[in-house]
Amino acid sequence: MASELMMTDVSLEAVLDEQQMTLGEVLGLEVGQTMMLNAVPDGDIEVKCSGIPMMRGKIGRMGRYVAIKIDQINRKIQEG
């Protein structure tokens, strides 16, 4: 069972920035509109699984792919 569990697919989210907006502002967004983020090119990216922070890293590029270089892993998750 442990080997099956380790092969389970999970979804990860790479979070560039989080902002608070009113519902009115969200509903006012239109296709093609630019949303300014507080993220910088060399800033930290948080990687979450089901909303739980798993790791942090830096965004970059590997060939034609966007990538994340992992700098820190949430040890509390690993020790579980």
DRENDO-1510 file (C-alpha; in Angstrom, 1 decimal, always signed):
<recs>
REC; n; res; u; v; w
REC; 1; MET; +0.0; +0.0; +0.0 .
REC; 2; ALA; +2.9; +2.4; +0.8 .
REC; 3; SER; +4.3; +2.0; -2.8 .
REC; 4; GLU; +0.8; +2.7; -4.2 .
REC; 5; LEU; +0.5; +5.8; -2.1 .
REC; 6; MET; +3.9; +7.1; -3.2 .
REC; 7; MET; +2.8; +6.8; -6.9 .
REC; 8; THR; -0.4; +8.8; -6.3 .
REC; 9; ASP; -0.8; +11.8; -8.6 .
REC; 10; VAL; -1.2; +15.2; -6.8 .
REC; 11; SER; -1.8; +18.7; -8.1 .
REC; 12; LEU; +0.6; +21.4; -7.2 .
REC; 13; GLU; +0.1; +25.2; -7.5 .
REC; 14; ALA; +3.0; +27.6; -8.0 .
REC; 15; VAL; +1.8; +30.9; -6.4 .
REC; 16; LEU; +3.5; +34.0; -7.8 .
REC; 17; ASP; +1.5; +36.5; -5.8 .
REC; 18; GLU; -1.6; +36.8; -3.7 .
REC; 19; GLN; -3.8; +39.9; -3.5 .
REC; 20; GLN; -6.9; +40.9; -1.7 .
REC; 21; MET; -9.6; +42.4; -3.9 .
REC; 22; THR; -13.2; +43.2; -3.3 .
REC; 23; LEU; -15.8; +41.1; -5.0 .
REC; 24; GLY; -16.7; +44.1; -7.1 .
REC; 25; GLU; -13.1; +44.4; -8.3 .
REC; 26; VAL; -13.0; +40.7; -9.2 .
REC; 27; LEU; -16.4; +41.0; -11.1 .
REC; 28; GLY; -15.1; +44.1; -12.9 .
REC; 29; LEU; -12.2; +42.2; -14.5 .
REC; 30; GLU; -12.4; +41.8; -18.2 .
REC; 31; VAL; -10.8; +39.5; -20.8 .
REC; 32; GLY; -7.6; +41.1; -22.0 .
REC; 33; GLN; -7.2; +43.3; -18.9 .
REC; 34; THR; -3.7; +43.5; -17.3 .
REC; 35; MET; -3.5; +42.6; -13.6 .
REC; 36; MET; -0.4; +44.0; -11.9 .
REC; 37; LEU; +1.3; +41.6; -9.5 .
REC; 38; ASN; +3.7; +42.4; -6.7 .
REC; 39; ALA; +6.0; +39.6; -7.8 .
REC; 40; VAL; +9.6; +40.3; -9.1 .
REC; 41; PRO; +11.5; +38.1; -11.5 .
REC; 42; ASP; +13.9; +36.8; -8.9 .
REC; 43; GLY; +11.3; +36.6; -6.1 .
REC; 44; ASP; +10.3; +33.6; -4.2 .
REC; 45; ILE; +7.5; +31.3; -5.5 .
REC; 46; GLU; +5.5; +29.2; -3.1 .
REC; 47; VAL; +4.4; +25.7; -4.1 .
REC; 48; LYS; +1.2; +24.5; -2.5 .
REC; 49; CYS; -0.7; +21.2; -2.6 .
REC; 50; SER; -4.4; +21.6; -1.7 .
REC; 51; GLY; -3.7; +25.0; -0.2 .
REC; 52; ILE; -0.9; +23.6; +2.0 .
REC; 53; PRO; +2.5; +25.2; +1.6 .
REC; 54; MET; +5.0; +22.5; +0.5 .
REC; 55; MET; +8.1; +24.3; -0.7 .
REC; 56; ARG; +9.6; +27.6; -1.9 .
REC; 57; GLY; +11.9; +28.4; -4.7 .
REC; 58; LYS; +12.9; +30.7; -7.5 .
REC; 59; ILE; +11.2; +30.9; -10.9 .
REC; 60; GLY; +13.3; +30.4; -14.0 .
REC; 61; ARG; +13.5; +28.7; -17.4 .
REC; 62; MET; +14.8; +25.4; -18.5 .
REC; 63; GLY; +14.8; +25.2; -22.2 .
REC; 64; ARG; +11.3; +26.1; -23.4 .
REC; 65; TYR; +9.8; +25.3; -20.0 .
REC; 66; VAL; +9.1; +27.6; -17.1 .
REC; 67; ALA; +10.7; +26.0; -14.0 .
REC; 68; ILE; +11.1; +26.4; -10.3 .
REC; 69; LYS; +14.4; +25.8; -8.5 .
REC; 70; ILE; +13.5; +24.5; -5.1 .
REC; 71; ASP; +15.3; +26.3; -2.2 .
REC; 72; GLN; +13.3; +25.2; +0.8 .
REC; 73; ILE; +11.0; +22.3; +1.7 .
REC; 74; ASN; +8.4; +22.5; +4.4 .
REC; 75; ARG; +9.9; +19.9; +6.8 .
REC; 76; LYS; +6.8; +19.7; +8.9 .
REC; 77; ILE; +5.0; +18.1; +5.9 .
REC; 78; GLN; +7.8; +15.5; +5.4 .
REC; 79; GLU; +7.9; +14.5; +9.1 .
REC; 80; GLY; +4.1; +14.4; +9.0 .
</recs>
